Amino acid sequence: MSELASKKCVPCIGGVPPLKGEALQALQSQVIGWNVVEDRHLLKAFKFPDFRKALDFVNRVGEIAEEEGHHPVIILTWGRVEIKIYTHKINGLTESDFILAAKIDGLKT
């Protein structure tokens, strides 16, 4: 388990500045395959051999999202799941977004 995956998401109360620069890059380097889009969102696509396995993955992501109180945008299609993560209250990225990404990555193994 990565260091990030062992942490717990912290609810954002708003008014917190989104991550930028070196702090953002340092966390991105810990979640392989996740793209930072416009310094505001994390995005990753996962491929599966069929719809059922993709749906199972989405359900497991949903369980983690509920446990962490941090809910991503999930797009499910045949053999593919796309996940976008960001902190809604600041329309940007916080450490919790990277924690959730690391936990989701742990499901794929």
Secondary structure as GFF3:
##gff-version 3
##sequence-region A 1 109
A	DSSP	three_ten_helix	4	6	.	.	.	ID=ss1
A	DSSP	alpha_helix	21	28	.	.	.	ID=ss2
A	DSSP	beta_strand	35	37	.	.	.	ID=ss3
A	DSSP	beta_strand	41	47	.	.	.	ID=ss4
A	DSSP	alpha_helix	51	68	.	.	.	ID=ss5
A	DSSP	beta_strand	73	77	.	.	.	ID=ss6
A	DSSP	beta_strand	80	85	.	.	.	ID=ss7
A	DSSP	alpha_helix	95	108	.	.	.	ID=ss8
###
